[in-house]
């Protein structure tokens, strides 16, 4: 069964750090793009970052540039989102997603509909 397992959320104070993990089972990230999205209840799901496994291309939303880093551990078939200098506005449920496409395209950052496989959300709460 094809699955993504997201983990690592929690409660952190402003300025703190968290690392989210997204592990694939039932498939390899080879030839895929993997994205992190976040959603506040009642709002649309927004792109945070994405990475192409084959060539390492990354894209970030402007709101997280310089603070968040997306990376991939090929041996563990896991994608990470390192989040530093967290702000209250980063509070959301974070989702990871994967789609088979080896061609970098920034549209993946703004089109959740481009992704077919989704993990469950992990809640990140940043207190002020």
Backbone as ProteinMPNN parsed JSONL, in Angstrom:
{"seq_chain_A": "XXXXXXXXXXXXXXXXXXXXXXXXXXXXXXXXXXXXXXXXXXXXXXXXXXXXXXXXXXXXXXXXXXXXXXXXXXXXXXXXXXXXXXXXXXXXXXXXXXXXXXXXXXXXXXXXXXXXXXXXXXXXXXXX", "coords_chain_A": {"N_chain_A": [[0.85, -1.198, 0.0], [0.537, 2.189, -0.859], [1.8, 4.797, 0.971], [2.153, 7.814, 2.903], [3.777, 8.993, 5.731], [3.534, 11.425, 8.009], [5.214, 13.261, 10.536], [6.328, 14.784, 13.645], [5.318, 17.216, 14.458], [4.27, 19.692, 16.917], [4.185, 21.623, 19.983], [5.645, 24.764, 20.249], [7.648, 27.533, 21.286], [7.678, 30.961, 20.14], [10.283, 31.641, 17.894], [11.474, 29.245, 18.23], [12.356, 25.856, 17.123], [11.436, 23.171, 14.931], [11.43, 19.895, 13.497], [9.965, 18.402, 10.84], [8.985, 15.224, 9.572], [8.601, 13.128, 6.729], [7.788, 10.11, 5.67], [7.956, 7.625, 3.221], [6.118, 4.72, 2.318], [5.735, 1.655, 0.624], [6.417, 2.664, -1.803], [9.037, 4.268, -3.699], [10.799, 7.402, -3.488], [12.057, 8.001, -5.842], [12.128, 9.752, -8.898], [10.11, 11.437, -8.146], [8.334, 14.372, -6.983], [8.22, 15.99, -3.893], [6.193, 17.549, -1.56], [5.566, 20.01, 0.992], [2.773, 21.205, 2.672], [0.56, 23.531, 4.312], [-2.21, 24.11, 6.482], [-4.766, 26.077, 7.804], [-7.677, 25.814, 9.785], [-10.586, 26.318, 7.878], [-9.301, 27.695, 5.949], [-7.541, 27.777, 2.769], [-5.322, 25.199, 1.564], [-1.965, 25.808, 1.77], [1.088, 26.028, -0.065], [4.316, 25.232, 1.173], [6.978, 24.285, 0.838], [8.859, 22.488, -1.64], [10.487, 19.63, -3.103], [12.542, 18.072, -5.529], [13.341, 14.765, -5.938], [15.215, 13.563, -7.673], [16.993, 15.545, -8.783], [17.28, 17.371, -6.79], [16.186, 19.926, -6.823], [14.657, 22.719, -5.265], [11.872, 24.584, -4.026], [10.527, 27.374, -2.303], [7.949, 28.9, -0.353], [7.584, 32.425, -0.095], [7.152, 33.285, 2.495], [8.519, 31.611, 4.181], [11.113, 31.458, 3.416], [14.568, 31.311, 4.111], [14.106, 30.535, 6.68], [12.97, 27.983, 6.796], [13.927, 24.694, 5.759], [13.916, 22.291, 3.285], [14.659, 18.894, 2.844], [16.097, 15.743, 1.76], [16.454, 12.383, 2.728], [17.86, 9.92, 1.178], [18.44, 7.267, 1.719], [16.721, 6.613, 3.781], [14.324, 7.088, 2.629], [12.888, 9.389, 3.203], [11.607, 12.635, 3.678], [12.452, 15.77, 4.981], [11.405, 18.643, 6.849], [12.92, 21.219, 8.056], [12.306, 23.555, 10.434], [12.982, 26.682, 11.46], [13.305, 29.511, 13.691], [10.566, 29.944, 14.305], [7.288, 31.344, 13.948], [4.238, 32.725, 15.314], [2.379, 32.833, 13.209], [3.03, 30.636, 11.719], [1.647, 28.582, 12.725], [-0.289, 25.769, 12.122], [-1.834, 22.923, 10.489], [0.321, 20.642, 9.11], [1.004, 19.092, 6.049], [2.381, 16.44, 4.096], [3.108, 15.595, 0.692], [3.223, 13.671, -2.331], [4.206, 13.232, -5.734], [4.557, 11.625, -8.855], [6.823, 12.937, -10.856], [9.506, 14.066, -12.524], [10.348, 16.485, -13.401], [11.234, 19.656, -12.553], [8.986, 22.152, -11.468], [7.615, 25.095, -10.626], [4.954, 25.392, -10.15], [4.036, 23.299, -8.653], [4.29, 24.147, -6.087], [2.17, 25.788, -5.613], [-0.112, 24.497, -6.286], [-1.899, 22.321, -4.825], [-3.504, 20.373, -5.896], [-2.025, 19.107, -7.809], [-0.785, 17.013, -6.642], [-1.011, 13.568, -5.886], [-0.7, 11.68, -3.851], [-1.037, 11.764, -0.4], [-0.032, 12.463, 2.946], [-1.111, 12.042, 6.388], [-2.033, 14.832, 8.415], [0.155, 16.841, 10.486], [0.208, 18.576, 13.473], [1.358, 21.814, 14.033], [2.073, 24.106, 16.463], [2.686, 27.347, 17.358], [3.512, 29.264, 19.983], [3.007, 32.56, 21.262]], "CA_chain_A": [[0.0, 0.0, 0.0], [1.284, 3.439, -0.968], [1.464, 5.669, 2.091], [3.088, 8.803, 3.442], [3.596, 9.173, 7.165], [4.105, 12.688, 8.482], [5.366, 13.322, 11.985], [7.254, 15.803, 14.128], [4.663, 18.431, 14.914], [4.214, 19.891, 18.355], [4.036, 22.984, 20.505], [6.942, 25.407, 20.408], [7.55, 28.973, 21.479], [8.181, 31.82, 19.069], [11.73, 31.59, 17.777], [11.93, 27.874, 18.375], [12.548, 25.03, 15.936], [10.879, 21.832, 14.836], [11.732, 19.198, 12.256], [8.921, 17.481, 10.397], [9.435, 14.106, 8.74], [7.609, 12.512, 5.833], [8.372, 8.843, 5.245], [7.157, 6.889, 2.246], [6.093, 3.266, 2.358], [5.066, 1.096, -0.532], [6.982, 3.221, -3.024], [10.265, 5.047, -3.544], [10.716, 8.777, -3.945], [12.708, 8.151, -7.148], [11.269, 10.306, -9.934], [8.975, 12.144, -7.541], [8.41, 15.636, -6.276], [7.597, 15.886, -2.57], [5.864, 18.885, -1.091], [4.967, 20.277, 2.307], [1.718, 22.195, 2.649], [-0.011, 23.766, 5.621], [-3.606, 24.532, 6.407], [-5.475, 26.554, 8.987], [-9.105, 25.519, 9.589], [-11.357, 27.319, 7.162], [-8.492, 28.337, 4.912], [-7.042, 26.867, 1.742], [-4.045, 24.561, 1.852], [-0.901, 26.604, 1.15], [2.387, 25.395, -0.256], [5.415, 25.716, 2.001], [8.232, 23.946, 0.164], [8.853, 21.222, -2.363], [11.811, 19.171, -3.511], [12.581, 16.995, -6.506], [14.287, 13.787, -5.432], [16.26, 13.189, -8.623], [18.022, 16.556, -8.959], [17.392, 18.196, -5.592], [15.591, 21.258, -6.956], [13.728, 23.093, -4.2], [11.155, 25.856, -4.071], [9.964, 27.763, -1.012], [7.083, 30.057, -0.273], [8.328, 33.584, 0.4], [6.952, 33.462, 3.935], [9.387, 30.719, 4.958], [12.488, 31.498, 2.901], [15.559, 31.682, 5.102], [13.773, 29.945, 7.986], [12.652, 26.563, 6.606], [14.752, 23.97, 4.805], [13.425, 20.97, 2.912], [15.767, 18.025, 2.454], [15.692, 14.355, 1.567], [17.384, 11.309, 3.093], [17.549, 8.891, 0.186], [18.531, 5.934, 2.313], [15.547, 6.391, 4.633], [13.102, 7.407, 1.873], [12.224, 10.346, 4.082], [11.805, 14.056, 3.422], [12.383, 16.555, 6.208], [11.203, 20.084, 6.802], [13.498, 21.859, 9.221], [11.65, 24.854, 10.611], [13.666, 27.491, 12.464], [12.759, 30.855, 13.943], [9.127, 29.813, 14.094], [6.442, 32.469, 14.304], [2.834, 32.309, 15.549], [1.673, 32.659, 11.938], [3.363, 29.323, 11.169], [0.734, 27.607, 13.322], [-1.145, 25.142, 11.117], [-1.617, 21.501, 10.264], [1.253, 20.47, 8.008], [0.814, 17.868, 5.276], [3.326, 16.164, 3.016], [2.471, 15.008, -0.478], [4.181, 13.21, -3.34], [3.681, 13.03, -7.079], [5.587, 11.165, -9.784], [7.165, 13.9, -11.898], [10.918, 14.376, -12.299], [10.649, 17.782, -14.0], [10.916, 20.755, -11.637], [7.956, 23.09, -11.91], [7.242, 25.845, -9.431], [3.51, 25.294, -9.958], [3.764, 22.32, -7.609], [4.254, 24.836, -4.8], [0.918, 26.528, -5.446], [-1.225, 23.678, -6.765], [-2.021, 21.043, -4.104], [-4.202, 19.402, -6.745], [-1.048, 18.398, -8.636], [-0.282, 15.87, -5.884], [-1.975, 12.485, -5.745], [-0.511, 10.941, -2.605], [-0.958, 12.663, 0.742], [0.053, 11.923, 4.287], [-1.992, 12.68, 7.34], [-1.452, 16.074, 8.886], [0.787, 16.924, 11.796], [-0.104, 19.914, 13.954], [2.423, 22.671, 14.56], [1.529, 25.239, 17.187], [3.743, 28.245, 17.816], [2.945, 30.175, 20.968], [3.652, 33.886, 21.287]], "C_chain_A": [[0.882, 1.243, 0.0], [0.844, 4.373, 0.145], [2.573, 6.678, 2.353], [2.75, 8.984, 4.912], [4.318, 10.45, 7.578], [4.162, 12.684, 9.997], [6.265, 14.501, 12.353], [6.623, 17.09, 14.606], [4.661, 18.531, 16.426], [4.016, 21.344, 18.702], [5.422, 23.56, 20.761], [6.73, 26.895, 20.596], [8.086, 29.721, 20.261], [9.71, 31.824, 19.085], [12.3, 30.196, 17.87], [12.009, 27.136, 17.044], [11.813, 23.705, 16.067], [11.37, 21.221, 13.53], [10.618, 18.201, 11.964], [9.542, 16.416, 9.491], [8.278, 13.577, 7.908], [8.254, 11.265, 5.245], [7.413, 8.098, 4.325], [7.235, 5.394, 2.512], [5.303, 2.766, 1.166], [5.531, 1.677, -1.853], [8.254, 3.983, -2.675], [10.04, 6.463, -4.035], [11.428, 9.013, -5.283], [11.72, 8.693, -8.177], [10.083, 11.094, -9.423], [9.351, 13.564, -7.098], [7.654, 15.443, -4.968], [7.378, 17.295, -2.054], [5.358, 18.888, 0.336], [3.956, 21.417, 2.13], [1.24, 22.422, 4.077], [-1.404, 24.361, 5.461], [-4.101, 24.928, 7.777], [-6.948, 26.246, 8.759], [-9.834, 26.665, 8.909], [-10.586, 28.021, 6.056], [-8.038, 27.294, 3.887], [-5.699, 26.293, 2.185], [-2.949, 25.289, 1.062], [0.404, 25.821, 1.037], [3.454, 26.052, 0.597], [6.74, 25.495, 1.284], [8.043, 22.662, -0.614], [10.252, 20.908, -2.86], [11.664, 18.042, -4.523], [13.686, 16.037, -6.108], [15.458, 13.576, -6.38], [17.361, 14.242, -8.741], [18.136, 17.532, -7.793], [16.844, 19.602, -5.702], [14.595, 21.506, -5.833], [13.068, 24.428, -4.508], [10.559, 26.102, -2.688], [8.975, 28.904, -1.193], [7.888, 31.207, 0.335], [8.244, 33.725, 1.918], [7.898, 32.614, 4.785], [10.833, 30.73, 4.484], [13.45, 31.996, 3.965], [15.303, 31.093, 6.471], [13.555, 28.435, 7.888], [13.588, 25.962, 5.563], [14.144, 22.595, 4.552], [14.611, 20.144, 2.428], [15.265, 16.596, 2.348], [16.821, 13.429, 2.0], [17.035, 10.128, 2.204], [17.559, 7.488, 0.791], [17.291, 5.603, 3.141], [14.236, 6.657, 3.907], [12.224, 8.376, 2.653], [12.597, 11.764, 3.655], [11.59, 14.801, 4.727], [12.034, 18.004, 5.892], [11.735, 20.631, 8.117], [12.949, 23.266, 9.316], [12.328, 25.58, 11.768], [13.009, 28.848, 12.593], [11.246, 30.883, 13.706], [8.371, 31.01, 14.643], [5.017, 31.968, 14.552], [2.062, 32.075, 14.251], [2.048, 31.375, 11.217], [2.456, 28.225, 11.741], [-0.243, 27.083, 12.273], [-0.982, 23.627, 11.217], [-0.764, 21.371, 9.006], [1.057, 19.096, 7.372], [1.982, 17.688, 4.31], [2.579, 15.44, 1.895], [3.548, 14.624, -1.481], [3.476, 12.976, -4.667], [4.83, 12.582, -7.982], [5.738, 12.176, -10.905], [8.593, 14.353, -11.628], [11.316, 15.737, -12.862], [10.269, 18.913, -13.055], [9.949, 21.759, -12.255], [7.431, 23.795, -10.67], [5.733, 25.775, -9.166], [3.151, 24.265, -8.896], [3.661, 22.988, -6.238], [2.894, 25.47, -4.536], [-0.304, 25.726, -5.878], [-1.263, 22.354, -5.995], [-2.671, 19.964, -4.952], [-3.249, 18.63, -7.652], [-0.573, 17.108, -7.947], [-1.382, 14.827, -5.699], [-1.896, 11.812, -4.376], [-0.255, 11.912, -1.461], [-0.779, 11.863, 2.029], [-0.985, 12.571, 5.174], [-1.32, 13.939, 7.857], [-0.752, 15.919, 10.222], [0.695, 18.38, 12.243], [1.135, 20.597, 14.514], [1.76, 23.884, 15.201], [2.681, 26.071, 17.733], [3.106, 29.276, 18.744], [3.735, 31.487, 20.991], [4.162, 34.226, 22.674]], "O_chain_A": [[1.847, 1.337, 0.759], [-0.336, 4.705, 0.256], [3.748, 6.441, 2.073], [1.584, 9.111, 5.285], [5.544, 10.542, 7.508], [3.264, 12.166, 10.661], [6.878, 15.129, 11.49], [7.32, 17.97, 15.111], [5.006, 17.58, 17.127], [3.723, 22.18, 17.847], [6.263, 22.931, 21.403], [5.742, 27.453, 20.118], [8.847, 29.176, 19.462], [10.341, 31.985, 20.129], [13.486, 29.988, 17.616], [11.764, 27.709, 15.983], [11.6, 23.193, 17.167], [11.686, 21.934, 12.578], [10.367, 17.279, 12.741], [10.491, 16.677, 8.752], [7.126, 13.583, 8.341], [9.16, 11.359, 4.417], [6.224, 7.961, 4.614], [8.285, 4.869, 2.884], [4.322, 3.384, 0.751], [5.091, 1.234, -2.914], [8.511, 4.298, -1.513], [9.193, 6.702, -4.895], [11.397, 10.13, -5.8], [10.614, 8.171, -8.32], [9.154, 11.387, -10.175], [10.518, 13.888, -6.877], [6.593, 14.82, -4.933], [8.277, 18.134, -2.108], [4.797, 17.906, 0.822], [4.252, 22.445, 1.522], [1.489, 21.595, 4.955], [-1.727, 25.011, 4.467], [-3.892, 24.23, 8.769], [-7.432, 26.402, 7.638], [-9.718, 27.824, 9.308], [-11.138, 28.837, 5.318], [-8.142, 26.089, 4.118], [-5.034, 26.836, 3.067], [-3.009, 25.371, -0.165], [0.768, 25.056, 1.93], [3.494, 27.275, 0.729], [7.534, 26.424, 1.143], [7.178, 21.848, -0.292], [11.089, 21.797, -3.019], [10.793, 17.18, -4.401], [14.839, 16.442, -5.958], [16.592, 13.425, -5.926], [18.54, 13.891, -8.796], [18.99, 18.419, -7.805], [17.009, 20.402, -4.78], [13.796, 20.635, -5.487], [13.65, 25.287, -5.17], [10.144, 25.172, -1.997], [9.138, 29.758, -2.064], [8.763, 30.989, 1.174], [9.172, 34.231, 2.548], [8.059, 32.873, 5.978], [11.687, 30.081, 5.087], [13.178, 32.987, 4.643], [16.175, 31.138, 7.339], [13.919, 27.694, 8.801], [13.989, 26.63, 4.61], [13.89, 21.834, 5.485], [15.463, 20.639, 1.69], [14.16, 16.275, 2.784], [17.988, 13.659, 1.682], [16.051, 9.426, 2.437], [16.765, 6.631, 0.403], [16.863, 4.45, 3.194], [13.161, 6.479, 4.478], [11.008, 8.214, 2.752], [13.747, 12.049, 3.319], [10.666, 14.502, 5.483], [12.333, 18.514, 4.813], [11.087, 20.523, 9.158], [13.104, 24.071, 8.398], [12.256, 25.14, 12.915], [12.256, 29.279, 11.72], [10.73, 31.744, 12.994], [8.752, 31.606, 15.651], [4.635, 30.908, 14.055], [1.186, 31.212, 14.199], [1.442, 31.051, 10.196], [2.496, 27.081, 11.29], [-0.938, 27.859, 11.618], [-0.115, 23.122, 11.93], [-1.098, 21.929, 7.961], [0.958, 18.081, 8.06], [2.509, 18.662, 3.772], [1.57, 14.772, 2.119], [4.645, 15.181, -1.478], [2.312, 12.578, -4.714], [5.942, 13.1, -7.882], [4.892, 12.266, -11.795], [8.856, 14.968, -10.594], [12.489, 16.109, -12.809], [9.084, 19.107, -12.783], [10.089, 22.155, -13.412], [6.871, 23.164, -9.774], [5.291, 26.074, -8.057], [2.078, 24.343, -8.298], [3.018, 22.456, -5.333], [2.505, 25.667, -3.384], [-1.423, 26.238, -5.836], [-0.711, 21.36, -6.466], [-2.418, 18.776, -4.753], [-3.63, 17.6, -8.209], [-0.023, 16.22, -8.598], [-2.528, 15.158, -5.396], [-2.919, 11.422, -3.813], [0.626, 12.769, -1.539], [-1.295, 10.756, 2.179], [-1.657, 13.523, 4.777], [-0.103, 14.069, 7.727], [-1.028, 14.993, 10.986], [1.051, 19.296, 11.502], [1.856, 20.044, 15.344], [0.987, 24.596, 14.561], [3.535, 25.574, 18.467], [2.258, 30.063, 18.323], [4.946, 31.516, 20.771], [4.73, 35.298, 22.877]]}, "name": "protein", "num_of_chains": 1, "seq": "XXXXXXXXXXXXXXXXXXXXXXXXXXXXXXXXXXXXXXXXXXXXXXXXXXXXXXXXXXXXXXXXXXXXXXXXXXXXXXXXXXXXXXXXXXXXXXXXXXXXXXXXXXXXXXXXXXXXXXXXXXXXXXXX"}
